[in-house]
Amino acid sequence: MLAALGFATIAVLLVLTMTKRASVLVALILLPVLAALIGGFAGDLGGFILGGLSKVAPTGIMIAFAVLYFSLMVDAGLFDPLIRGLLRVARGDPLRITVATAVLTLCVALDGDGASTFLITVSALLPVYKKLGMNPLVLSGVVCLGAGVMNMVPWGGPTVRAMAALKLDSSEVFNPVLPAMAFGVVWVLVASYLLGRRERNRLAALSPQGPATDGCEGDDERDDREPAASTTLTATTEPESSRHATPATADGERQTLRAPGYGPGTVRVPPLRRTWLNVFNLLLTVALVVCLIQEMMPLPVLFVLGFAIAVLVNHPTWEQQQALLDKHAKSVVLVTTMIFAAGVLTGILTGTRMIDEMAEALVSVVPDSFGSHLPVAVAVTAMPLSLVFTPDAYYFGVLPVLAETAHGFGTDPAEVARAAILGQMTTGFPLSPLTASTFILVGMSGVSLGEHQRFIFRWAFGTTLVMTAGALLTGAFPL
């Protein structure tokens, strides 16, 4: 009963969000609540929801201050040299930008943390996509592919869980699939090339004389969400430069921002030298990223402190700080509400033990004759099951039973673990509604979850299939 209710909840959630019949926020909250009521858990519903909210609260706090921090840095022009460099190297070519996105993501994602990867890459690259009028789904999709492969690293969540659940070490789980991971990296680069070429052709079909506009504006119903823009940069580069105008070039705007009050006798705060402010912002951001990688403090604490320091230096007056919060409040609310809504879903699924029952039901349908081929079946199904199971539910609930079943047929449990990390919450986590970092990616990119899933699912599943073939060829597990 509970297993069927859980599977039905996930299925209806995916259908409603992918077909845009309901907003993700409403579906994440009301569907599990309805399922809990049907299952007879009305009396415990409050505790389940509060438990789920408590679990995602640190992520919600982190993303709120992270969005504010990186929004401040974008406004301050921290990423402008990177943007100009990418545009200069790419020469306005969407194909090169897309491949560069994949390379940057693969490098940044080495820390194994999806949230920080999305925050850094999207913050740095979204302005480039806007300048070129590129589809933001390409950005979220390519970042999804790169982060998915790199989430296999031994310090990443899925591999750590697999090793802990089966009491194995890195040499038994990760090392044998390193060649398969290399296959996956190559596939990500090939996929980014193909997506970039398609995006270049799409933009070329638009009027080349049309003015460039913000590539994220509008709510096009088509899958590609075509922004009405060309690759012409002249119309979009002017606003970028104007936001760094000095008092000599834009006295009214700059002095208004620098004024702690209004009227005669108001004390004016002299503007900081732009060069020194940029150097400070760069050093602060580098220090923050190093602290994130080294895990010197919890992520929410780092971003709270980082934003407080950054806003004090860049916007020293109360009026400026208030204007900054007003400007970016919408982005913060959109992302954080999704994260807390996901907490409602996972809290109810876990508290009602629907997840546990779903895991047992899944294992029970595996026929005995299929036991010797279990690693291949696990590898192929792992990525789609990221949409159904949380990482804890799969690796601590499903994987041990599958490994024990395989062991009964003479298959090494380590081979099942290797197969699982080829897709379960690795290539699949940036598409799953069960992980909070997914909403960081789609929220910061300005796309909906359903659009993102429709756009990149087949490419992400392709990554798992390519790595599975690589694992078979290199002997990580047998056919």
C-alpha angles and dihedrals in degrees: 000000000000092000092052090046091051095048090046091051093052093044094051090045092054093045094049095047098042093048092042092235089135136012116261091239094056094042094050091054108034101038096059090041089054090047091051091050091049090049092054099251098124093123094053097039096102093052093048093051093045090050091052093046091049091053095053095037094095090051091048092051091046095051093046093057093035092057090049092048097049092040088055091049092049090051090048091054097245093142096041094097089051091047092049090046093051092047091048093049093042093043089215092305112145090202093061092044091053093050090046088053090056093048093048092048093050089053098044093045092062088097089068094230114122096193096056091042092056093044094052101039098042093045091052099042107033092079089054091052090048092051092052094041090239124165109265088215087070089057095048091042098051092043087051092054095048096044091047095058094043092051086077092076114121092250092051120104101252097049092045090051092048092051093046095046094051097030093240132138133231095264090060099043111024107026095061092053096049091100090049089050088054088054087053093051090052090049091051090054091047092047092049089051092052093046091047092050091050091049091049090052091048093052091045089057090059120085105283090207095053119110118260115248137181107296092212098054121105134033103250112185094214120099093245094049090213112212113218094241141108131213091264108124103189096086095052103038095065096066089050092056094041093060089064093049117139124228089264093061102033105016098162097051097040096045091049090054092046096048117100089197144001137250135037116334094024112153111241120215109219112237116253118245106268094222095056092043091053091049090050092049091049093050092046092050093047090050090049093050092048090051090049092052094044091044091225090160135005111285095245091053093049094052094044091053093040093053093045091054094043096049092047092055099037098038108024098170127075092235092055093047091049091050090051092051092047091050096052102029092102093057092048094049094047094054101038095048089055091052094051090045089054087052089059090054097048092041093056095042091050098039095049090046090235088134092054092048091048090053093051092046091051093052093046093062094059106108118228091237089061095057098100091053094047098114092058092046090049092050095050096045098039097085098049090045088061085078091057108035131048113232092253092049093050101040098038098031111028104025099058091052092047091048092050090048091051091047089058088060093049096263119137110246088222088066090058090050091051090050092050096055091055089078118348105107090335108080087007103050098080089059100042121105087208095071121072094213090066089068090050089057098046094037096053092042091053096235132119123250093241093052091047093051094047092047101049108019096096091047092049091047087049088058090057092047092050092049091046090054089047091050091051092048093049096042100248086139133351129252 
